């Protein structure tokens, strides 16, 4: 997976684009909601703080032009492999402004609103498959949290 990321990073930067790799909490013990919060925080940083920090760093490195390196928060693509692809999908679903493109490699998709992703317990992986599906009642609460967040 690291070689996939390195290849993607090389191709993106050679084309003249910025490449940002964000860290996020892992499951378990975190839940999908925690990871979505991390992704929203990363995009908030890109929208609100990144350019001022880049400008300050570039100025201290000798770049006197205000536009040496700036990131347009309205022109972002997201990509990832495996769990990182899941994060890219979450970004496309939950951040604003929406990414302009998305690349998923070896990523999960489909009906993944299962208890293992939205609850935090150490024993959740010992459940049988029929025990892990969210009921219609629980599903409404999960989707409602997604809409409200």
Rosetta silent file (secondary structure, phi, psi, omega in degrees, C-alpha in Angstrom):
SEQUENCE: XXXXXXXXXXXXXXXXXXXXXXXXXXXXXXXXXXXXXXXXXXXXXXXXXXXXXXXXXXXXXXXXXXXXXXXXXXXXXXXXXXXXXXXXXXXXXXXXXXXXXXXXXXXXXXXXXXXXXXXXXXXXXXXXXXXXXXXXXXXXXXXXXXXXX
SCORE:     score description
SCORE:     0.000 S_00000001
   1 L     0.000  -36.452  179.011    0.000    0.000    0.000 S_00000001
   2 H   -61.264  -39.496  179.669    2.866    2.390    0.731 S_00000001
   3 H   -64.923  -35.401  175.404    4.153    1.938   -2.835 S_00000001
   4 H   -60.487  -46.018 -179.060    0.662    2.852   -4.150 S_00000001
   5 H   -65.636  -43.643 -179.879    0.726    6.041   -2.095 S_00000001
   6 H   -62.800  -43.469  178.715    4.299    6.892   -3.102 S_00000001
   7 H   -62.720  -44.463  178.022    3.498    6.366   -6.799 S_00000001
   8 H   -61.782  -45.262  179.363    0.380    8.515   -6.502 S_00000001
   9 H   -60.293  -43.470  179.747    2.313   11.220   -4.639 S_00000001
  10 H   -63.506  -44.137 -178.693    5.058   11.262   -7.288 S_00000001
  11 H   -67.462  -39.083 -179.412    2.593   11.520  -10.166 S_00000001
  12 H   -67.559  -47.943 -177.466    0.567   14.244   -8.486 S_00000001
  13 H   -70.441  -34.649  176.035    3.544   16.425   -7.545 S_00000001
  14 H   -63.103  -28.421  177.721    5.246   15.924  -10.944 S_00000001
  15 L   -81.946   -2.559  176.561    2.057   17.312  -12.509 S_00000001
  16 L    94.103   14.051 -179.716    2.405   20.434  -10.340 S_00000001
  17 L  -103.348  154.952  174.934   -0.214   19.704   -7.726 S_00000001
  18 L   -77.586  147.187  178.470    0.090   19.742   -3.942 S_00000001
  19 L  -123.560  120.908 -179.146   -0.093   16.380   -2.188 S_00000001
  20 L  -120.744  126.779  177.219   -1.429   16.287    1.381 S_00000001
  21 L  -114.021  112.749 -175.950   -1.495   13.101    3.446 S_00000001
  22 L   -98.407  144.657  176.255   -3.672   13.443    6.531 S_00000001
  23 L   -90.351  156.798  179.686   -3.590   11.203    9.590 S_00000001
  24 L  -152.194  159.323  177.260   -6.773    9.875   11.194 S_00000001
  25 L   -69.963  152.211 -177.822   -7.827    7.690   14.109 S_00000001
  26 L  -104.884  156.614  174.247   -8.128    3.975   13.465 S_00000001
  27 L  -101.199  144.176  -30.229  -10.914    1.482   14.209 S_00000001
  28 L   -68.133  169.053    9.623  -10.992    0.098   16.836 S_00000001
  29 L   -89.481   -8.818 -179.023  -11.115    1.818   19.256 S_00000001
  30 L   -75.597  169.509  177.472  -12.469    4.725   17.196 S_00000001
  31 L  -115.605  172.546  176.673  -15.640    4.633   15.145 S_00000001
  32 H   -58.462  -35.015  178.771  -16.468    5.791   11.634 S_00000001
  33 H   -63.465  -38.850  177.062  -17.922    8.953   13.191 S_00000001
  34 H   -63.500  -42.018 -179.800  -14.539    9.725   14.802 S_00000001
  35 H   -65.914  -41.019  176.685  -12.794    9.242   11.464 S_00000001
  36 H   -61.816  -40.003  175.544  -15.300   11.512    9.718 S_00000001
  37 H   -60.930  -41.046  177.758  -14.607   14.156   12.393 S_00000001
  38 H   -62.599  -42.023 -179.988  -10.866   13.814   11.664 S_00000001
  39 H   -65.454  -43.357  177.125  -11.483   14.238    7.938 S_00000001
  40 H   -61.146  -39.674  177.355  -13.646   17.308    8.533 S_00000001
  41 H   -62.683  -42.087  179.260  -10.871   18.742   10.743 S_00000001
  42 H   -62.301  -43.505  179.499   -8.294   18.158    7.982 S_00000001
  43 H   -70.843  -32.851  174.061  -10.456   19.941    5.426 S_00000001
  44 H   -62.286  -43.024  177.986  -11.171   22.782    7.845 S_00000001
  45 H   -60.264  -44.049  179.454   -7.392   23.191    8.238 S_00000001
  46 H   -62.610  -43.505 -179.443   -6.961   23.239    4.455 S_00000001
  47 H   -67.671  -43.364 -167.351   -9.749   25.828    4.040 S_00000001
  48 H  -103.766  -30.655 -169.998   -8.852   28.114    6.947 S_00000001
  49 L  -120.795  -26.594 -170.629   -5.212   27.723    8.008 S_00000001
  50 H   -59.042  -48.813 -175.411   -3.044   26.004    5.412 S_00000001
  51 H   -64.547  -38.254  177.742   -2.392   28.944    3.098 S_00000001
  52 H   -66.389  -38.374  177.815   -1.414   31.338    5.889 S_00000001
  53 H   -70.008  -37.740  175.591    0.980   28.738    7.313 S_00000001
  54 H   -63.242  -44.442 -179.832    2.412   28.014    3.846 S_00000001
  55 H   -60.842  -43.946  179.160    2.910   31.743    3.208 S_00000001
  56 H   -64.043  -42.710  179.883    4.705   32.206    6.535 S_00000001
  57 H   -66.661  -40.758 -179.139    6.941   29.179    5.923 S_00000001
  58 H   -68.943  -38.955  178.194    7.752   30.256    2.361 S_00000001
  59 H   -61.811  -44.510  179.748    8.498   33.828    3.468 S_00000001
  60 H   -67.862  -21.364  177.499   10.902   32.579    6.135 S_00000001
  61 L   -89.731    1.010  175.875   12.540   30.393    3.455 S_00000001
  62 L   105.827   -2.604  177.874   13.139   33.422    1.250 S_00000001
  63 L   -83.008  112.458 -175.523   10.107   33.400   -1.050 S_00000001
  64 L   -94.548   -3.146  177.956    8.880   37.006   -1.042 S_00000001
  65 L   -89.016  133.132 -178.062    5.913   36.479   -3.371 S_00000001
  66 L   -65.136  -20.664 -175.877    2.615   35.896   -1.590 S_00000001
  67 L  -107.182   24.796  178.438    1.626   33.324   -4.179 S_00000001
  68 L   -53.439  -54.204  179.029    4.715   31.081   -4.108 S_00000001
  69 L  -142.050  112.462  174.607    2.671   28.141   -2.860 S_00000001
  70 L  -132.981  150.956  179.117   -1.040   28.325   -2.209 S_00000001
  71 L  -112.779  126.359  177.657   -3.679   25.606   -2.143 S_00000001
  72 L   -84.606  108.445 -177.820   -7.095   26.275   -3.647 S_00000001
  73 L   -66.520  -10.221  177.467   -9.577   24.622   -1.238 S_00000001
  74 L   -94.536    4.263 -178.657  -12.134   24.597   -4.057 S_00000001
  75 L  -133.992   60.995 -177.102   -9.909   22.445   -6.286 S_00000001
  76 L  -114.459  137.503  170.559   -9.109   19.361   -4.212 S_00000001
  77 E  -111.956  149.045  178.010   -9.096   15.726   -5.278 S_00000001
  78 E  -119.491  147.715  179.484   -9.031   12.916   -2.716 S_00000001
  79 E  -152.720  157.354  175.722   -7.493    9.476   -3.078 S_00000001
  80 E  -177.821  159.437  176.245   -6.571    6.537   -0.931 S_00000001
  81 E  -117.487  145.223 -179.575   -6.045    2.827   -0.817 S_00000001
  82 L    58.243 -123.436 -179.673   -7.715    0.406    1.572 S_00000001
  83 H   -63.120  -31.927  176.282   -8.778    2.348    4.703 S_00000001
  84 H   -64.844  -33.273  174.538   -7.427    5.523    3.095 S_00000001
  85 H   -66.368  -35.683  175.464   -9.838    4.951    0.219 S_00000001
  86 H   -63.540  -40.228  177.502  -12.622    4.748    2.766 S_00000001
  87 H   -64.150  -39.455  176.653  -11.458    8.109    4.117 S_00000001
  88 H   -61.183  -41.444  177.402  -11.511    9.546    0.587 S_00000001
  89 H   -63.645  -45.048  176.585  -15.087    8.318    0.236 S_00000001
  90 H   -58.965  -40.466  178.948  -16.024    9.877    3.590 S_00000001
  91 H   -61.163  -45.040 -179.905  -14.440   13.160    2.450 S_00000001
  92 H   -62.979  -28.235 -178.309  -16.505   13.143   -0.732 S_00000001
  93 H   -87.540  -30.552 -164.687  -19.634   12.548    1.345 S_00000001
  94 H  -121.687   -6.909 -176.998  -19.077   14.832    4.346 S_00000001
  95 L  -105.341  164.064  176.963  -16.840   17.851    3.664 S_00000001
  96 L  -140.064  132.654   -2.686  -17.486   21.212    2.096 S_00000001
  97 L   -68.563  155.236 -178.352  -16.510   22.258   -0.459 S_00000001
  98 L   -67.292  143.624  173.270  -16.780   18.832   -2.047 S_00000001
  99 L   -58.671  148.277 -178.923  -13.631   17.330   -3.589 S_00000001
 100 L   -83.340  -20.400  178.457  -13.535   17.720   -7.389 S_00000001
 101 E  -151.098  158.732 -179.679  -12.280   14.177   -7.976 S_00000001
 102 E  -144.246  133.810  175.569  -11.914   10.919   -6.057 S_00000001
 103 E  -124.638  121.960  178.802   -9.687    7.883   -6.597 S_00000001
 104 E  -114.586  127.036  178.138  -10.299    4.749   -4.506 S_00000001
 105 E  -120.797  122.663 -179.881   -7.836    1.858   -4.591 S_00000001
 106 L    55.239   37.627 -174.301   -8.736   -1.418   -2.845 S_00000001
 107 L   -98.149  157.189  177.205  -11.389    0.457   -0.919 S_00000001
 108 L   -80.856  152.648  176.398  -14.513   -0.739    0.794 S_00000001
 109 L  -160.279 -172.749  178.171  -17.898    0.345   -0.480 S_00000001
 110 L    81.919 -145.638 -176.091  -21.518   -0.661   -0.649 S_00000001
 111 L   -82.810   85.854 -176.972  -23.587   -1.415    2.436 S_00000001
 112 L  -113.282   14.353  174.554  -21.043   -0.709    5.158 S_00000001
 113 L   -83.080   76.618  178.802  -23.270    0.881    7.791 S_00000001
 114 E  -115.584  158.009 -175.209  -22.780   -1.974   10.208 S_00000001
 115 H   -51.764  -35.259 -176.757  -22.473   -1.843   13.969 S_00000001
 116 H   -60.664  -25.400 -178.713  -18.702   -2.452   13.808 S_00000001
 117 H   -91.050  -19.311 -173.071  -18.235    0.964   12.170 S_00000001
 118 H  -117.132   -1.285  176.883  -20.461    3.067   14.376 S_00000001
 119 L  -122.789  158.910 -176.850  -19.992    1.651   17.867 S_00000001
 120 L  -119.071   96.806  174.673  -16.955    1.474   20.066 S_00000001
 121 L  -143.845  148.810 -179.048  -16.473   -1.840   21.844 S_00000001
 122 L   -74.945  -22.768 -175.589  -13.511   -4.174   22.118 S_00000001
 123 L   -97.563    4.304 -174.236  -15.641   -7.277   21.545 S_00000001
 124 H   -61.266  -25.475 -179.103  -17.448   -6.113   18.429 S_00000001
 125 H   -80.503   -4.400  179.093  -15.309   -8.285   16.150 S_00000001
 126 H   -95.209    0.460  179.841  -16.456  -11.436   17.929 S_00000001
 127 L   -73.410  153.582  172.884  -20.067  -11.008   16.810 S_00000001
 128 L   -79.041  156.466 -176.634  -21.597  -13.318   14.241 S_00000001
 129 H   -53.362  -39.552 -179.815  -22.452  -11.650   10.896 S_00000001
 130 H   -67.873  -20.221  179.143  -26.191  -11.580   11.635 S_00000001
 131 H   -82.251  -13.232 -172.131  -25.429   -9.717   14.915 S_00000001
 132 H   -96.552   -9.087 -178.728  -23.523   -6.894   13.197 S_00000001
 133 E   -77.916  136.146  178.977  -26.195   -5.493   10.888 S_00000001
 134 L   -76.078  134.371  177.903  -27.809   -2.286   12.077 S_00000001
 135 L   -71.678  165.423  178.641  -31.553   -2.527   12.502 S_00000001
 136 H   -56.777  -38.696 -179.706  -33.853   -0.098   10.696 S_00000001
 137 H   -65.259  -47.072 -179.747  -34.334    1.806   13.961 S_00000001
 138 H   -67.384  -37.100 -178.960  -30.580    2.073   14.576 S_00000001
 139 H   -59.834  -41.142  177.847  -29.915    2.887   10.908 S_00000001
 140 H   -59.717  -40.485  179.027  -32.132    5.970   11.146 S_00000001
 141 H   -67.523  -39.723  178.249  -30.104    7.232   14.109 S_00000001
 142 H   -63.777  -48.013 -179.410  -26.800    6.645   12.280 S_00000001
 143 H   -66.322  -35.520  178.105  -27.974    8.428    9.161 S_00000001
 144 H   -62.946  -42.968  178.557  -29.439   11.250   11.231 S_00000001
 145 H   -60.534  -40.180  179.072  -26.054   11.809   12.951 S_00000001
 146 H   -62.053  -42.422 -179.411  -24.415   11.947    9.508 S_00000001
 147 H   -69.367  -35.904 -176.158  -26.855   14.604    8.330 S_00000001
 148 H   -78.631  -27.118 -174.271  -26.544   16.668   11.509 S_00000001
 149 L   -70.032    0.000    0.000  -22.728   16.579   11.726 S_00000001
